[in-house]
Amino acid sequence: MKRKPIKKHIIGDIIQFNSTIGQQQHLLVFFYYFSTYLSSLPLVPFHLNTSIIMPKIYEGNSVPISNAELATLIDAYPKPASLTEYSYGTAGFRYEASLLPCVFVRMGIFSALRSASLGGEEVGVMITASHNPEPDNGMKLADSHGGMLDADWEAHAVSLANAPTSKQTLVLMDTLIQHAKGHHPTKDGKLPKMVVHVGRDTRSHSPQLAALVIRAARAMGATVIDHGLVSTPMLHHFVMHANGHLLPNIIPQRCNESGYYEIMALSYAALLRTGGNRERLSTTSKLVIDGACGIGALKIEKFGQIFAMLQAEGSTKGLPLLHTVNYPGDGPLNDSCGAEYVQKQQLPPKLFKASGVSKKYMTSFDGDADRVVFHYEDESGKFHLLDGDKIAVLVTAFIQEEIRCIDPEEQAVKCGVVQTAYANGSSTLYLKNVVKTNVVIAKTGVKFVHAAAHHNFDVGVYFEANGHGTVLFGPKFYDFVAAAGARLRGTHRHDRANIALRRLRALPALVNQSVGDAMSDMLLVDAILFLKGWDLSTWAKLYNDMPSKQAKVKVADRTVISTNDNETAATAPVSLQTALQSAMDAMALQEGGNGPKPRCFVRPSGTEDAVRVYAEANSQRGADTLASEAMMLVHKLCGGVGSPPKSFLANSL
């Protein structure tokens, strides 16, 4: 069989970024890092990805249909009378599917105008409700950098979604049209080029909703690229790579599905190869993947096919056997399975059509494959969860160890972790005292932790406890790797600093830096465990989680409560935080000062009139007691609805 070699991607690009003195500079950055390790891999036949369905491309002409035709389209999908207002959550709109046609038409229009406002940079719309049950659906909007929609534009999206009439919708649209034309004028007076990528998950109503987005975007004259069934992180990857001038420095541009697999699989293999002749532990030889009966189960199979080819080539040792369970159709989406269920309930997933599966090395995705958690059962059958906090610790410790092998004083690159108030206190202490890294606490929500990682660190790691997270690499990291490459040129391949350099070079291409990615993060964690010679039980022993309890209290008006910027303390009502602190102090005295200090916090829900409560202590009884007291304080001081909440201790008697 004849094979074509994978081409080396030695590409130059002009990258703009803000220097440490705040001046914008232009750097010519060559993508030779990736080609260095890519060229050392076995040759892979191009026919690997022939089964991948290519996207449908609908070419646009930047000329919208008439206002009368747009009004007819908008009026055909009116806002449901049962819905007061569409609200924009952490990642977009999410409701029961029958309530969404109105907002999907308007967001198809909006996405085209967002692309126009960026002078033709490409944007994306992902149709998914993530970890929600099957009857729900929603959309996540991807901006041109591949991340979530710019916060300044969320207000425009909400206004357009909630405009009472088509006439008012057209007025809002005209404002955005004039904004785009004013900032990016064209010779013929048309709108700038508009390109919208569309993807969808496996829900039964996703094709119809995707069709509405496509129809509306095309009505604006946008070019639409319909990727069909993809995971949320894949759609974000396509958008990030489509805007090549915004792409992180050393990653070759690959804005299609086959490129997604190629970059990650070969980077993962390159990382494994730095282990030399290391053999994989028998307890990690087969990785069982709970696909949540969603899109991740379909897409992870492609990596298995590539691994089989690399295994046949014989030069990449340590590749695991991937065994997927819970495919679409095996059971209800996200029902008693998937990352959300496993992490929140701290229970193993239900296996709908699988029996006799080894539970020594398991991972669970959520419905759109942007979250991942690991878990296993020990010899006694006890379930153990390794959540996003554990992933953040593992990944950060690995990266800092490799950097220290090159720069023992750690002067060149600032590494750190962004956590939320929900991060287990034991993980925070371990990061500070053992890993000796920087920790920043940010407001709950992916868009907040992602921004904090970008702004605070040269290598910023964030993983929420639910398993959503990634690693961001900044310009100083790439400069550091380039300088290390020049300094170590000519050293022996097995020199520890040289090994560290090859590992650091592989990471930016393996990690999906646009958004949390279950498949990318799974491969990263597996590679680290392989290189360390660990299994899940060894990893789990790094530290013991403090027992915790989460709860929710319904209130008449959630706006009566406010918090500080990172939600660790309440600022209103004024008496609430004082009362909470007294409860924490009392629990600390009760525990006798043994172990970390007990803590609790409360925050208003972003989607309903309720207040969320979190408490942790050095015993489960202590956490339950503290959570119960916090719930009663919220009910008393914040206008609780109905009877006072019952103590968790009463339920355990």
Rosetta blueprint (number, residue, H / E / L):
1 M L
2 K L
3 R L
4 K L
5 P L
6 I L
7 K L
8 K L
9 H L
10 I L
11 I L
12 G E
13 D E
14 I E
15 I E
16 Q E
17 F E
18 N E
19 S L
20 T L
21 I L
22 G L
23 Q L
24 Q E
25 Q E
26 H E
27 L E
28 L E
29 V E
30 F E
31 F L
32 Y H
33 Y H
34 F H
35 S H
36 T H
37 Y H
38 L H
39 S L
40 S L
41 L L
42 P L
43 L L
44 V L
45 P L
46 F H
47 H H
48 L H
49 N H
50 T L
51 S L
52 I L
53 I L
54 M L
55 P L
56 K E
57 I E
58 Y E
59 E L
60 G L
61 N L
62 S L
63 V L
64 P L
65 I L
66 S L
67 N H
68 A H
69 E H
70 L H
71 A H
72 T H
73 L H
74 I H
75 D H
76 A L
77 Y L
78 P L
79 K L
80 P L
81 A L
82 S L
83 L L
84 T L
85 E L
86 Y L
87 S L
88 Y L
89 G L
90 T L
91 A L
92 G E
93 F E
94 R E
95 Y E
96 E E
97 A H
98 S H
99 L H
100 L L
101 P H
102 C H
103 V H
104 F H
105 V H
106 R H
107 M H
108 G H
109 I H
110 F H
111 S H
112 A H
113 L H
114 R H
115 S H
116 A H
117 S H
118 L L
119 G L
120 G L
121 E L
122 E L
123 V E
124 G E
125 V E
126 M E
127 I E
128 T L
129 A L
130 S L
131 H L
132 N L
133 P L
134 E L
135 P L
136 D E
137 N E
138 G E
139 M E
140 K E
141 L E
142 A E
143 D L
144 S L
145 H L
146 G L
147 G L
148 M E
149 L L
150 D L
151 A H
152 D H
153 W H
154 E H
155 A H
156 H H
157 A H
158 V H
159 S H
160 L H
161 A H
162 N H
163 A L
164 P L
165 T L
166 S H
167 K H
168 Q H
169 T H
170 L H
171 V H
172 L H
173 M H
174 D H
175 T H
176 L H
177 I H
178 Q H
179 H H
180 A H
181 K H
182 G H
183 H H
184 H L
185 P L
186 T L
187 K L
188 D L
189 G L
190 K L
191 L L
192 P L
193 K L
194 M L
195 V E
196 V E
197 H E
198 V E
199 G E
200 R E
201 D L
202 T L
203 R L
204 S L
205 H L
206 S H
207 P H
208 Q H
209 L H
210 A H
211 A H
212 L H
213 V H
214 I H
215 R H
216 A H
217 A H
218 R H
219 A H
220 M L
221 G L
222 A L
223 T E
224 V E
225 I E
226 D E
227 H E
228 G E
229 L E
230 V L
231 S L
232 T H
233 P H
234 M H
235 L H
236 H H
237 H H
238 F H
239 V H
240 M H
241 H H
242 A H
243 N L
244 G H
245 H H
246 L H
247 L L
248 P L
249 N L
250 I L
251 I L
252 P L
253 Q L
254 R L
255 C L
256 N L
257 E H
258 S H
259 G H
260 Y H
261 Y H
262 E H
263 I H
264 M H
265 A H
266 L H
267 S H
268 Y H
269 A H
270 A H
271 L H
272 L H
273 R H
274 T L
275 G L
276 G L
277 N L
278 R L
279 E L
280 R L
281 L L
282 S H
283 T H
284 T H
285 S L
286 K E
287 L E
288 V E
289 I E
290 D E
291 G L
292 A L
293 C L
294 G L
295 I H
296 G H
297 A H
298 L H
299 K H
300 I H
301 E H
302 K H
303 F H
304 G H
305 Q H
306 I H
307 F H
308 A H
309 M H
310 L H
311 Q H
312 A H
313 E H
314 G L
315 S L
316 T L
317 K L
318 G L
319 L L
320 P L
321 L E
322 L E
323 H E
324 T E
325 V E
326 N L
327 Y L
328 P E
329 G L
330 D L
331 G E
332 P L
333 L L
334 N L
335 D L
336 S L
337 C L
338 G H
339 A H
340 E H
341 Y H
342 V H
343 Q H
344 K H
345 Q H
346 Q L
347 L L
348 P L
349 P L
350 K L
351 L L
352 F L
353 K L
354 A L
355 S L
356 G L
357 V L
358 S L
359 K L
360 K L
361 Y L
362 M E
363 T E
364 S E
365 F E
366 D L
367 G L
368 D L
369 A L
370 D L
371 R L
372 V E
373 V E
374 F E
375 H E
376 Y E
377 E E
378 D L
379 E L
380 S L
381 G L
382 K L
383 F E
384 H E
385 L E
386 L E
387 D L
388 G H
389 D H
390 K H
391 I H
392 A H
393 V H
394 L H
395 V H
396 T H
397 A H
398 F H
399 I H
400 Q H
401 E H
402 E H
403 I H
404 R H
405 C H
406 I H
407 D L
408 P L
409 E L
410 E L
411 Q L
412 A L
413 V L
414 K L
415 C E
416 G E
417 V E
418 V E
419 Q E
420 T L
421 A L
422 Y L
423 A L
424 N L
425 G H
426 S H
427 S H
428 T H
429 L H
430 Y H
431 L H
432 K H
433 N H
434 V H
435 V H
436 K L
437 T L
438 N E
439 V E
440 V E
441 I E
442 A L
443 K L
444 T L
445 G L
446 V H
447 K H
448 F H
449 V H
450 H H
451 A H
452 A H
453 A H
454 H H
455 H H
456 N H
457 F L
458 D L
459 V E
460 G E
461 V E
462 Y E
463 F E
464 E L
465 A L
466 N L
467 G L
468 H L
469 G E
470 T E
471 V E
472 L E
473 F E
474 G L
475 P H
476 K H
477 F H
478 Y H
479 D H
480 F H
481 V H
482 A H
483 A H
484 A H
485 G H
486 A H
487 R H
488 L H
489 R L
490 G L
491 T L
492 H L
493 R L
494 H L
495 D L
496 R H
497 A H
498 N H
499 I H
500 A H
501 L H
502 R H
503 R H
504 L H
505 R H
506 A H
507 L H
508 P H
509 A H
510 L H
511 V L
512 N L
513 Q L
514 S L
515 V L
516 G L
517 D L
518 A H
519 M H
520 S H
521 D H
522 M H
523 L H
524 L H
525 V H
526 D H
527 A H
528 I H
529 L H
530 F H
531 L H
532 K H
533 G L
534 W L
535 D L
536 L H
537 S H
538 T H
539 W H
540 A H
541 K L
542 L L
543 Y L
544 N L
545 D L
546 M L
547 P L
548 S E
549 K E
550 Q E
551 A E
552 K E
553 V E
554 K E
555 V E
556 A L
557 D L
558 R H
559 T H
560 V H
561 I L
562 S E
563 T E
564 N L
565 D L
566 N L
567 E L
568 T L
569 A L
570 A E
571 T E
572 A E
573 P L
574 V H
575 S H
576 L H
577 Q H
578 T H
579 A H
580 L H
581 Q H
582 S H
583 A H
584 M H
585 D H
586 A H
587 M H
588 A H
589 L H
590 Q H
591 E L
592 G L
593 G L
594 N L
595 G L
596 P L
597 K L
598 P L
599 R E
600 C E
601 F E
602 V E
603 R E
604 P E
605 S L
606 G L
607 T L
608 E L
609 D L
610 A E
611 V E
612 R E
613 V E
614 Y E
615 A E
616 E E
617 A L
618 N L
619 S L
620 Q H
621 R H
622 G H
623 A H
624 D H
625 T H
626 L H
627 A H
628 S H
629 E H
630 A H
631 M H
632 M H
633 L H
634 V H
635 H H
636 K H
637 L H
638 C L
639 G L
640 G E
641 V L
642 G L
643 S L
644 P L
645 P L
646 K L
647 S L
648 F H
649 L H
650 A H
651 N H
652 S H
653 L L
